[in-house]
Amino acid sequence: MNTTHASRGIAHVDDVISMPGDEQVLRRNIVVAPGNWTDSDPFLMLAEDWFQPPGGFEMHPHRGFETVTLVLDGAVEHRDSRGGTGVLGPGDVQWMTAGRGIVHSELPRGGTPAHSLQLWLNLPASLKMTEPHYQDLPAAEMPLREAAGARLRVFAGSSDDVRADTRTLIPTTMVEIRLDAGASITQDLPASYNGFIYMMEGEGRFGAEEIPGRAGQVLWLERIASDAKTSDIHVAADTPLHAVLWAAEPIGESIVAYGPFVMNTEKEIRQAFADYRSGRLGWDQVAAFEE
């Protein structure tokens, strides 16, 4: 069977917004800002955080989406209202499906600051009330694609013939990319996916037109309007490069978001608060999350 390919370019390049922190969060970069739902679909938000003991993200609720947390430095301890607990180290990912609701905390462990990325990934209406679920994805256990000067760790989806077994409720690809200076790779994606690359270190050239990108920028992949089944995104490193690529199938539904809840209607948001206040999400801790 023949598969039609297209070379994918870069739609636009955004600089991240750096925000001052407080005692709990030393600094926060808003990598993908919430609110631009159509263009970023199904990605709701991406935040890069630095936080230190004794602060962090104390008990808080979620409903209607997934959180994908990549620890870059330090260690993050997770606890939740269903009795789950665990510790993520550098390079590890936790894929949490909040679904119909959960209350959890994310705190630094070991007396040193933690540095992490957390993506909020939307769920379609048919899956928003699914049972909460966790997947811990230790870096050492995830499949690695290696080529000359290139190391691509696949946390979800695939890269060339390397595939992760991660359960994704909507079709999703997550690949951490490390390239030596002068190295290049081509990442394959379904043509229907929306996606972006977040540059954390280095400089490089991206896409069919070799758009330059550097640390602290988000490069959005152009959407393919053709009969192509798959598409390729080219990445070439001018200096040692560290980036993460996320791409997924858009959902195309209405979004109503309020604080820690993301649903399709205002009525569903009001119900989420009511369920939280009544303890149906696990614990009755509502003071910080009143409507």
PATI-766087 format. One line per 4 residues: number of its first residue (from 1); their letters; for each residue x, y, z of N, C-alpha, C, O. Coordinates in pm, whole numbers, plus 50000, padded with zeros to 5 digits. Layout:
// residues N
NUM	a	X:Y:Z:X:Y:Z:X:Y:Z:X:Y:Z ~ ...
***
This chain:
// residues 291
1	mntt	50085:49880:50000:50000:50000:50000:50088:50124:50000:50180:50136:50081 ~ 50061:50215:49910:50138:50338:49902:50084:50441:50002:49963:50454:50020 ~ 50175:50513:50064:50138:50618:50158:50187:50751:50105:50303:50765:50069 ~ 50098:50849:50100:50134:50981:50050:50196:51063:50162:50140:51072:50271
5	hasr	50313:51123:50136:50384:51203:50235:50383:51350:50193:50370:51383:50075 ~ 50397:51436:50291:50414:51579:50267:50522:51631:50359:50534:51586:50472 ~ 50601:51726:50311:50700:51792:50395:50632:51906:50470:50572:51995:50409 ~ 50641:51902:50600:50569:51999:50682:50660:52116:50717:50777:52096:50749
9	giah	50606:52236:50710:50681:52355:50747:50643:52404:50886:50579:52333:50964 ~ 50682:52526:50915:50651:52590:51043:50550:52700:51018:50572:52788:50934 ~ 50438:52695:51090:50333:52795:51072:50374:52929:51133:50360:53034:51069 ~ 50423:52926:51255:50473:53049:51318:50558:53013:51437:50553:52901:51488
13	vddv	50637:53110:51483:50728:53092:51595:50691:53192:51704:50677:53311:51678 ~ 50673:53141:51826:50636:53226:51939:50745:53222:52045:50806:53118:52068 ~ 50769:53337:52110:50854:53340:52228:50769:53312:52350:50654:53357:52358 ~ 50824:53238:52446:50749:53207:52567:50744:53331:52657:50825:53422:52644
17	ismp	50646:53331:52746:50627:53441:52841:50683:53399:52975:50638:53301:53033 ~ 50783:53472:53026:50842:53441:53155:50773:53524:53263:50759:53645:53250 ~ 50731:53457:53369:50658:53524:53476:50734:53509:53608:50792:53404:53633 ~ 50735:53614:53692:50799:53601:53823:50723:53503:53910:50603:53484:53893
21	gdeq	50794:53442:54004:50730:53345:54092:50706:53400:54230:50712:53521:54253 ~ 50678:53309:54322:50660:53344:54463:50733:53239:54545:50823:53173:54493 ~ 50696:53222:54670:50767:53126:54754:50748:52983:54706:50834:52898:54728 ~ 50634:52955:54640:50606:52820:54595:50667:52792:54458:50727:52687:54435
25	vlrr	50653:52889:54367:50703:52871:54231:50809:52978:54206:50777:53097:54201 ~ 50934:52936:54189:51042:53032:54172:51026:53110:54042:51053:53230:54037 ~ 50983:53040:53937:50962:53105:53808:50869:53019:53725:50865:52897:53741 ~ 50794:53082:53635:50706:53008:53546:50717:53066:53407:50705:53187:53388
29	nivv	50740:52981:53309:50731:53019:53169:50599:52966:53113:50571:52846:53123 ~ 50520:53054:53055:50399:53011:52985:50439:52981:52841:50456:53073:52760 ~ 50455:52854:52811:50504:52812:52681:50391:52815:52578:50406:52870:52469 ~ 50279:52754:52613:50157:52762:52534:50050:52822:52623:50010:52761:52722
33	apgn	50003:52942:52589:49907:53012:52673:49767:52957:52650:49731:52922:52538 ~ 49686:52948:52757:49548:52903:52740:49463:53010:52672:49496:53128:52674 ~ 49355:52964:52612:49257:53057:52555:49249:53059:52404:49145:53092:52349 ~ 49358:53023:52337:49358:53022:52190:49322:52881:52143:49400:52814:52075
37	wtds	49201:52838:52181:49164:52697:52175:49166:52641:52033:49211:52528:52012 ~ 49118:52716:51936:49109:52662:51800:49246:52636:51741:49271:52529:51684 ~ 49336:52732:51753:49469:52718:51693:49553:52612:51764:49633:52544:51701 ~ 49536:52597:51896:49620:52504:51971:49556:52367:51993:49621:52278:52048
41	dpfl	49433:52348:51952:49359:52223:51969:49443:52101:51929:49496:52097:51818 ~ 49457:52000:52019:49390:51978:52148:49473:52020:52269:49445:51977:52381 ~ 49575:52105:52247:49663:52145:52356:49603:52267:52427:49574:52369:52364 ~ 49586:52255:52558:49522:52360:52636:49624:52459:52693:49599:52580:52695
45	mlae	49739:52408:52738:49840:52491:52801:49967:52410:52817:49962:52288:52833 ~ 50080:52478:52813:50208:52418:52853:50279:52518:52941:50301:52632:52901 ~ 50317:52475:53061:50389:52560:53155:50521:52496:53192:50531:52374:53209 ~ 50624:52579:53203:50755:52536:53252:50775:52600:53388:50769:52722:53402
49	dwfq	50799:52516:53490:50802:52564:53629:50931:52526:53699:50987:52419:53677 ~ 50976:52617:53784:51083:52592:53879:51024:52613:54018:50973:52721:54046 ~ 51029:52513:54105:50972:52528:54240:51060:52456:54341:51130:52361:54308 ~ 51055:52503:54465:51148:52455:54565:51076:52422:54695:50967:52473:54720
53	ppgg	51136:52334:54780:51078:52306:54911:51079:52432:54996:51169:52515:54981 ~ 50980:52451:55085:50869:52359:55113:50749:52383:55023:50643:52324:55043 ~ 50764:52469:54924:50652:52502:54837:50632:52400:54728:50688:52290:54731 ~ 50549:52438:54632:50513:52349:54522:50365:52363:54493:50304:52466:54522
57	femh	50308:52262:54436:50166:52264:54401:50091:52174:54498:50085:52052:54481 ~ 50034:52238:54601:49960:52163:54703:49833:52104:54643:49805:52122:54524 ~ 49755:52033:54725:49637:51963:54677:49545:52054:54595:49504:52161:54641 ~ 49514:52011:54473:49426:52087:54384:49354:51988:54292:49405:51879:54267
61	phrg	49235:52026:54243:49156:51932:54162:49176:51953:54012:49223:52057:53967 ~ 49138:51850:53936:49129:51858:53789:49010:51774:53743:48974:51675:53806 ~ 48951:51815:53632:48849:51735:53564:48850:51770:53415:48867:51886:53378 ~ 48832:51669:53330:48802:51692:53190:48919:51690:53093:48899:51713:52974
65	fetv	49042:51663:53141:49158:51665:53052:49268:51577:53111:49247:51510:53212 ~ 49385:51579:53048:49501:51505:53096:49615:51602:53124:49627:51706:53060 ~ 49700:51566:53221:49824:51640:53242:49941:51547:53209:49942:51430:53246 ~ 50039:51604:53137:50159:51529:53101:50278:51606:53157:50309:51715:53111
69	tlvl	50344:51548:53258:50450:51617:53331:50585:51554:53300:50605:51434:53322 ~ 50678:51635:53249:50815:51593:53223:50906:51663:53323:50912:51786:53325 ~ 50977:51586:53405:51071:51643:53500:51206:51661:53431:51261:51567:53374 ~ 51258:51783:53436:51385:51815:53372:51501:51809:53471:51609:51761:53438
73	dgav	51479:51858:53593:51580:51853:53698:51511:51834:53832:51394:51868:53849 ~ 51587:51778:53928:51531:51756:54060:51438:51636:54061:51444:51549:53974 ~ 51351:51633:54162:51254:51525:54175:51121:51582:54218:51116:51678:54294 ~ 51012:51522:54168:50877:51566:54198:50800:51449:54258:50793:51342:54199
77	ehrd	50743:51472:54377:50662:51371:54443:50515:51399:54419:50469:51513:54434 ~ 50442:51298:54381:50299:51309:54349:50217:51231:54451:50251:51118:54487 ~ 50106:51293:54498:50009:51224:54582:49869:51263:54535:49848:51374:54486 ~ 49774:51170:54550:49639:51202:54504:49533:51146:54597:49561:51068:54688
81	srgg	49409:51188:54572:49296:51156:54656:49250:51012:54645:49162:50969:54719 ~ 49308:50937:54555:49274:50796:54539:49380:50704:54597:49376:50582:54577 ~ 49476:50763:54668:49579:50682:54733:49703:50661:54651:49795:50592:54696 ~ 49709:50719:54532:49827:50704:54449:49941:50793:54495:49918:50903:54544
85	tgvl	50062:50745:54478:50180:50825:54511:50298:50776:54429:50301:50662:54384 ~ 50395:50863:54409:50514:50825:54334:50610:50941:54324:50577:51055:54358 ~ 50731:50911:54277:50836:51012:54262:50890:51006:54119:50924:50899:54069 ~ 50896:51122:54056:50952:51133:53921:51090:51197:53929:51109:51298:53997
89	gpgd	51188:51138:53860:51321:51194:53855:51349:51259:53721:51261:51261:53635 ~ 51469:51313:53700:51503:51380:53575:51479:51291:53453:51526:51177:53449 ~ 51407:51343:53356:51377:51270:53235:51251:51187:53239:51205:51139:53136 ~ 51192:51169:53359:51071:51087:53372:50948:51168:53335:50946:51291:53346
93	vqwm	50844:51097:53292:50716:51157:53257:50605:51088:53334:50607:50966:53351 ~ 50508:51166:53380:50384:51110:53432:50270:51156:53343:50254:51276:53317 ~ 50191:51061:53296:50076:51089:53211:49951:51064:53294:49914:50949:53317 ~ 49887:51171:53339:49771:51158:53426:49643:51192:53351:49630:51302:53297
97	tagr	49550:51099:53348:49417:51124:53294:49328:51164:53411:49287:51079:53490 ~ 49298:51294:53422:49211:51339:53531:49069:51288:53512:49002:51252:53608 ~ 49023:51285:53386:48891:51231:53358:48783:51298:53441:48774:51421:53445 ~ 48701:51217:53508:48586:51271:53583:48626:51343:53711:48542:51408:53774
101	givh	48754:51330:53750:48798:51415:53860:48894:51350:53956:48881:51233:53990 ~ 48992:51428:53998:49090:51383:54096:49146:51507:54167:49146:51617:54111 ~ 49194:51487:54290:49263:51591:54366:49405:51541:54390:49424:51429:54438 ~ 49504:51624:54357:49642:51576:54374:49736:51690:54406:49701:51808:54397
105	selp	49859:51652:54444:49964:51750:54472:50090:51709:54396:50111:51592:54365 ~ 50173:51811:54367:50303:51790:54304:50404:51876:54379:50400:51999:54370 ~ 50494:51812:54452:50586:51882:54540:50729:51839:54514:50754:51723:54481 ~ 50825:51932:54528:50965:51894:54511:51010:51801:54623:50962:51811:54736
109	rggt	51099:51712:54592:51148:51617:54691:51300:51617:54690:51363:51632:54586 ~ 51357:51600:54809:51502:51588:54819:51573:51716:54858:51696:51720:54857 ~ 51497:51821:54892:51558:51943:54941:51614:52035:54835:51675:52137:54868 ~ 51596:52001:54706:51647:52086:54599:51533:52130:54509:51429:52064:54505
113	pahs	51550:52241:54436:51444:52285:54344:51416:52182:54235:51503:52106:54195 ~ 51292:52182:54190:51251:52096:54078:51222:52184:53957:51178:52298:53970 ~ 51245:52129:53841:51222:52198:53714:51143:52103:53626:51187:51992:53599 ~ 51026:52147:53580:50939:52056:53506:50863:52129:53396:50848:52251:53398
117	lqlw	50815:52050:53301:50719:52094:53201:50589:52021:53228:50588:51901:53253 ~ 50477:52095:53223:50347:52028:53234:50254:52074:53122:50225:52193:53107 ~ 50210:51976:53044:50117:51998:52935:49977:51963:52981:49956:51861:53047 ~ 49878:52048:52945:49737:52015:52963:49683:51975:52825:49685:52054:52731
121	lnlp	49636:51851:52817:49589:51792:52692:49439:51766:52702:49394:51694:52790 ~ 49364:51825:52612:49218:51817:52619:49168:51675:52590:49237:51595:52527 ~ 49046:51647:52638:48976:51524:52606:48844:51558:52538:48784:51661:52568 ~ 48797:51474:52447:48666:51498:52386:48554:51476:52486:48573:51412:52589
125	aslk	48437:51530:52456:48323:51520:52547:48295:51376:52587:48258:51349:52701 ~ 48312:51283:52494:48281:51143:52521:48376:51079:52622:48346:50972:52675 ~ 48491:51145:52650:48590:51088:52740:48619:51174:52862:48700:51136:52946 ~ 48554:51289:52873:48585:51379:52983:48553:51318:53120:48617:51352:53220
129	mtep	48455:51230:53126:48417:51171:53254:48468:51028:53268:48412:50947:53342 ~ 48575:50997:53196:48635:50865:53208:48701:50849:53345:48729:50948:53413 ~ 48725:50726:53385:48787:50698:53514:48930:50752:53516:49004:50733:53419 ~ 48971:50821:53625:49109:50869:53634:49210:50755:53620:49184:50642:53659
133	hyqd	49324:50790:53563:49422:50686:53530:49561:50749:53527:49577:50865:53488 ~ 49663:50672:53569:49801:50719:53569:49889:50627:53488:49869:50505:53484 ~ 49989:50686:53423:50097:50610:53363:50228:50679:53401:50251:50794:53363 ~ 50313:50609:53475:50448:50658:53501:50538:50606:53390:50542:50486:53362
137	lpaa	50611:50698:53327:50694:50665:53211:50840:50699:53243:50888:50805:53204 ~ 50912:50609:53313:51052:50637:53345:51136:50648:53218:51122:50567:53126 ~ 51221:50748:53214:51303:50771:53095:51382:50647:53055:51394:50616:52937 ~ 51436:50576:53155:51521:50462:53126:51446:50347:53061:51508:50260:53000
141	empl	51313:50347:53073:51234:50237:53018:51165:50274:52887:51099:50189:52827 ~ 51180:50397:52841:51112:50440:52720:51199:50412:52597:51321:50421:52605 ~ 51136:50379:52484:51214:50346:52364:51293:50465:52313:51248:50580:52321 ~ 51411:50436:52261:51503:50541:52216:51537:50518:52070:51580:50409:52031
145	reaa	51519:50621:51989:51563:50618:51850:51698:50690:51842:51710:50805:51883 ~ 51798:50621:51790:51932:50677:51782:51980:50680:51637:51959:50585:51562 ~ 52044:50789:51601:52107:50804:51471:52234:50885:51493:52266:50919:51607 ~ 52306:50918:51388:52430:50992:51402:52406:51126:51470:52343:51215:51412
149	garl	52456:51141:51592:52442:51266:51666:52302:51295:51715:52274:51408:51756 ~ 52212:51196:51711:52072:51220:51745:52022:51115:51842:52050:50996:51826 ~ 51947:51159:51944:51884:51070:52040:51741:51120:52062:51720:51229:52115 ~ 51644:51041:52022:51504:51078:52033:51434:50979:52125:51422:50861:52092
153	rvfa	51389:51027:52241:51318:50941:52335:51169:50954:52309:51113:51064:52312 ~ 51105:50842:52283:50965:50840:52243:50878:50808:52365:50882:50697:52417 ~ 50801:50907:52410:50712:50888:52524:50570:50851:52482:50497:50789:52559 ~ 50531:50886:52362:50400:50848:52309:50407:50851:52158:50482:50930:52101
157	gssd	50329:50766:52094:50332:50760:51949:50459:50694:51899:50505:50596:51956 ~ 50516:50748:51791:50632:50683:51730:50724:50786:51666:50687:50901:51643 ~ 50846:50740:51640:50944:50815:51563:51014:50716:51473:51087:50628:51521 ~ 50993:50728:51341:51040:50630:51246:50981:50494:51285:50858:50481:51292
161	dvra	51064:50392:51311:51009:50262:51346:51015:50234:51496:50996:50121:51539 ~ 51040:50338:51576:51045:50325:51722:50912:50372:51779:50869:50484:51753 ~ 50846:50287:51856:50712:50316:51904:50701:50293:52055:50757:50197:52108 ~ 50629:50383:52123:50600:50367:52265:50465:50300:52284:50375:50315:52201
165	dtrt	50451:50225:52394:50326:50156:52423:50232:50239:52510:50132:50187:52561 ~ 50262:50366:52528:50181:50453:52614:50036:50457:52566:50009:50470:52447 ~ 49946:50446:52661:49804:50456:52631:49767:50603:52614:49787:50682:52706 ~ 49715:50640:52499:49670:50777:52476:49524:50774:52435:49486:50700:52345
169	lipt	49442:50854:52503:49298:50853:52476:49265:50923:52345:49167:50888:52279 ~ 49346:51020:52305:49339:51073:52169:49475:51047:52105:49575:51048:52176 ~ 49481:51025:51975:49610:50995:51911:49711:51108:51935:49686:51223:51899 ~ 49824:51073:51997:49921:51173:52042:50063:51122:52022:50090:51003:52040
173	tmve	50152:51212:51985:50295:51184:51977:50370:51279:52069:50346:51400:52067 ~ 50460:51225:52150:50550:51305:52234:50690:51250:52219:50715:51134:52252 ~ 50781:51333:52170:50919:51291:52146:51013:51396:52203:51003:51514:52168 ~ 51105:51355:52289:51212:51442:52338:51331:51428:52244:51377:51318:52217
177	irld	51379:51542:52195:51482:51543:52091:51612:51602:52146:51612:51712:52202 ~ 51721:51529:52129:51855:51580:52160:51943:51558:52038:51959:51446:51990 ~ 52002:51668:51989:52088:51661:51871:52222:51726:51900:52228:51831:51965 ~ 52329:51664:51852:52460:51729:51855:52465:51837:51747:52387:51833:51652
181	agas	52554:51931:51762:52571:52034:51660:52601:51969:51526:52687:51882:51517 ~ 52529:52009:51421:52548:51956:51288:52462:51835:51256:52454:51793:51141 ~ 52397:51777:51357:52313:51659:51334:52174:51703:51288:52133:51816:51310 ~ 52103:51611:51225:51967:51639:51181:51885:51511:51183:51940:51401:51174
185	itqd	51753:51528:51194:51661:51413:51192:51534:51456:51119:51508:51575:51098 ~ 51456:51356:51081:51323:51380:51026:51223:51304:51111:51236:51183:51130 ~ 51124:51374:51162:51019:51314:51245:50892:51301:51161:50844:51398:51103 ~ 50839:51179:51156:50717:51153:51081:50594:51170:51171:50597:51137:51289
189	lpas	50486:51223:51113:50361:51247:51185:50243:51222:51091:50256:51240:50970 ~ 50128:51180:51145:50007:51182:51063:49979:51325:51015:49993:51420:51092 ~ 49941:51340:50892:49922:51473:50833:49811:51551:50902:49811:51674:50898 ~ 49716:51482:50966:49603:51550:51030:49637:51610:51165:49557:51685:51221
193	yngf	49754:51580:51220:49789:51624:51354:49817:51775:51358:49866:51833:51261 ~ 49784:51837:51470:49833:51969:51506:49948:51948:51604:49950:51849:51678 ~ 50045:52040:51606:50157:52017:51696:50253:52133:51703:50241:52232:51630 ~ 50351:52119:51793:50452:52223:51813:50579:52161:51869:50578:52049:51921
197	iymm	50687:52236:51858:50816:52200:51916:50855:52309:52014:50855:52427:51979 ~ 50889:52270:52138:50938:52367:52236:51089:52350:52247:51139:52243:52281 ~ 51159:52460:52217:51304:52461:52223:51351:52498:52363:51319:52606:52413 ~ 51427:52409:52426:51479:52436:52560:51627:52474:52559:51672:52553:52642
201	egeg	51701:52417:52466:51844:52450:52456:51884:52451:52310:51833:52373:52229 ~ 51977:52542:52276:52040:52539:52146:51970:52620:52039:51875:52695:52065 ~ 52019:52603:51917:51965:52670:51800:51959:52570:51686:52040:52478:51678 ~ 51861:52589:51597:51849:52498:51485:51761:52554:51375:51718:52669:51380
205	rfga	51736:52469:51275:51650:52506:51163:51543:52398:51147:51570:52279:51161 ~ 51420:52443:51117:51306:52354:51129:51216:52362:51007:51194:52469:50950 ~ 51164:52247:50969:51061:52242:50865:51118:52251:50726:51239:52261:50705 ~ 51026:52248:50629:51064:52245:50488:51140:52370:50447:51223:52365:50355
209	eeip	51113:52483:50513:51179:52609:50477:51295:52642:50570:51350:52752:50562 ~ 51333:52549:50657:51446:52567:50749:51434:52696:50830:51526:52777:50833 ~ 51318:52713:50894:51295:52830:50979:51386:52823:51101:51392:52719:51167 ~ 51458:52930:51133:51547:52926:51250:51467:52928:51380:51363:52993:51391
213	grag	51518:52855:51478:51458:52853:51611:51567:52844:51716:51675:52791:51691 ~ 51537:52897:51834:51636:52898:51941:51566:52871:52074:51443:52868:52083 ~ 51648:52850:52177:51595:52822:52310:51498:52932:52354:51523:53050:52333 ~ 51387:52890:52413:51286:52984:52459:51181:53015:52355:51103:53109:52373
217	qvlw	51176:52938:52247:51075:52959:52144:50989:52835:52125:51032:52723:52151 ~ 50867:52859:52077:50774:52754:52039:50754:52762:51888:50720:52868:51836 ~ 50776:52652:51819:50759:52647:51675:50636:52562:51644:50636:52441:51666 ~ 50531:52627:51593:50407:52558:51561:50414:52498:51422:50453:52565:51326
221	leri	50378:52373:51410:50379:52305:51281:50260:52350:51199:50148:52362:51249 ~ 50285:52375:51071:50174:52412:50984:50082:52292:50966:50127:52177:50964 ~ 49952:52320:50951:49857:52212:50928:49856:52178:50779:49870:52267:50694 ~ 49841:52050:50748:49846:52002:50612:49705:51997:50553:49619:51925:50605
225	asda	49681:52072:50446:49552:52070:50376:49574:52004:50241:49581:52072:50138 ~ 49585:51872:50241:49609:51799:50117:49562:51655:50137:49503:51622:50240 ~ 49588:51572:50039:49552:51431:50047:49660:51348:50115:49649:51225:50119 ~ 49762:51412:50166:49871:51339:50230:49821:51262:50352:49737:51312:50427
229	ktsd	49872:51142:50370:49839:51060:50487:49935:51088:50602:49895:51088:50718 ~ 50060:51112:50568:50161:51140:50669:50242:51261:50627:50239:51302:50510 ~ 50314:51318:50721:50400:51432:50691:50530:51418:50767:50538:51343:50865 ~ 50632:51489:50723:50765:51484:50784:50805:51624:50826:50785:51720:50752
233	ihva	50862:51635:50946:50917:51761:50992:51068:51743:51009:51113:51653:51079 ~ 51144:51830:50944:51290:51820:50946:51345:51911:51056:51302:52025:51071 ~ 51440:51858:51134:51505:51933:51241:51656:51921:51224:51709:51810:51217 ~ 51725:52034:51215:51872:52036:51201:51930:52125:51310:51883:52237:51330
237	adtp	52031:52076:51380:52091:52150:51492:52213:52229:51446:52304:52174:51386 ~ 52213:52359:51476:52331:52442:51454:52424:52438:51574:52545:52447:51559 ~ 52366:52423:51693:52440:52403:51818:52373:52286:51889:52264:52244:51848 ~ 52433:52231:51995:52366:52122:52067:52223:52163:52105:52200:52270:52160
241	lhav	52129:52076:52074:51987:52113:52076:51910:52016:52166:51931:51895:52162 ~ 51820:52072:52246:51729:51993:52330:51590:52052:52313:51568:52170:52339 ~ 51496:51968:52269:51360:52015:52242:51262:51901:52268:51300:51785:52277 ~ 51136:51938:52280:51029:51839:52292:50925:51869:52185:50884:51983:52167
245	lwaa	50883:51764:52115:50777:51775:52015:50651:51710:52069:50653:51597:52117 ~ 50540:51785:52061:50408:51730:52090:50322:51747:51965:50322:51853:51903 ~ 50248:51644:51929:50154:51653:51818:50039:51559:51846:50058:51452:51905 ~ 49918:51598:51804:49800:51517:51835:49687:51550:51739:49688:51652:51670
249	epig	49590:51462:51738:49472:51481:51656:49381:51587:51718:49341:51572:51833 ~ 49348:51695:51645:49256:51797:51700:49120:51735:51731:49077:51640:51666 ~ 49052:51793:51831:48922:51742:51874:48808:51817:51806:48710:51756:51763 ~ 48820:51950:51795:48720:52029:51725:48589:52048:51799:48483:52054:51736
253	esiv	48595:52056:51933:48474:52077:52013:48485:52209:52089:48593:52264:52106 ~ 48370:52257:52136:48369:52378:52218:48440:52352:52350:48439:52240:52401 ~ 48501:52456:52405:48575:52446:52531:48527:52555:52626:48518:52673:52589 ~ 48497:52515:52748:48472:52610:52856:48567:52570:52969:48556:52461:53025
257	aygp	48660:52660:53003:48760:52632:53105:48746:52732:53219:48728:52851:53196 ~ 48755:52681:53341:48752:52768:53458:48845:52706:53561:48818:52598:53614 ~ 48956:52775:53588:49051:52723:53687:49099:52584:53650:49153:52565:53541 ~ 49079:52487:53738:49134:52353:53715:49042:52259:53639:49072:52140:53629
261	fvmn	48931:52310:53585:48834:52226:53515:48821:52271:53369:48817:52390:53341 ~ 48814:52174:53277:48799:52202:53135:48687:52113:53082:48703:51991:53072 ~ 48574:52174:53046:48458:52099:53000:48409:52160:52868:48479:52239:52805 ~ 48289:52122:52826:48233:52172:52700:48127:52279:52719:48098:52354:52626
265	teke	48068:52289:52839:47962:52385:52864:47979:52447:53002:48047:52391:53089 ~ 47917:52564:53023:47920:52628:53155:47848:52542:53258:47889:52537:53374 ~ 47741:52476:53218:47668:52388:53310:47760:52278:53363:47754:52244:53482 ~ 47843:52223:53277:47935:52118:53320:48042:52172:53414:48085:52102:53506
269	irqa	48084:52296:53394:48180:52359:53485:48116:52377:53622:48178:52346:53724 ~ 47992:52427:53626:47924:52444:53755:47909:52310:53826:47922:52303:53948 ~ 47881:52206:53750:47869:52073:53811:48002:52025:53865:48007:51960:53970 ~ 48112:52057:53795:48245:52018:53844:48273:52082:53979:48323:52015:54070
273	fady	48242:52211:53995:48261:52277:54124:48173:52215:54230:48217:52194:54343 ~ 48048:52186:54196:47956:52125:54292:48008:51988:54336:48004:51955:54455 ~ 48057:51910:54243:48109:51778:54277:48234:51789:54363:48255:51709:54454 ~ 48317:51889:54333:48438:51910:54413:48403:51948:54556:48458:51893:54652
277	rsgr	48310:52043:54570:48270:52088:54703:48208:51976:54785:48222:51973:54907 ~ 48140:51885:54718:48073:51775:54790:48167:51658:54818:48126:51561:54881 ~ 48292:51666:54773:48388:51560:54798:48388:51448:54697:48455:51347:54718 ~ 48315:51463:54587:48306:51354:54489:48435:51336:54409:48453:51235:54342
281	lgwd	48525:51435:54416:48654:51420:54348:48759:51359:54440:48872:51336:54399 ~ 48721:51334:54566:48814:51267:54656:48822:51332:54792:48794:51267:54892 ~ 48860:51460:54798:48874:51528:54925:48802:51662:54919:48794:51725:54814 ~ 48751:51704:55033:48678:51831:55041:48775:51942:55080:48788:51975:55198
285	qvaa	48842:51998:54981:48938:52107:55003:48908:52216:54900:48972:52223:54795 ~ 48810:52301:54929:48758:52388:54825:48792:52534:54842:48758:52615:54755 ~ 48858:52572:54950:48874:52714:54981:48939:52792:54868:48899:52905:54839 ~ 49039:52734:54803:49114:52806:54700:49050:52799:54561:49101:52859:54466
289	fee	48939:52727:54549:48883:52705:54417:48734:52733:54412:48658:52657:54352 ~ 48691:52842:54477:48552:52884:54469:48526:52947:54333:48617:53003:54272 ~ 48402:52938:54286:48365:53002:54158:48366:53152:54175:48338:53225:54080
***
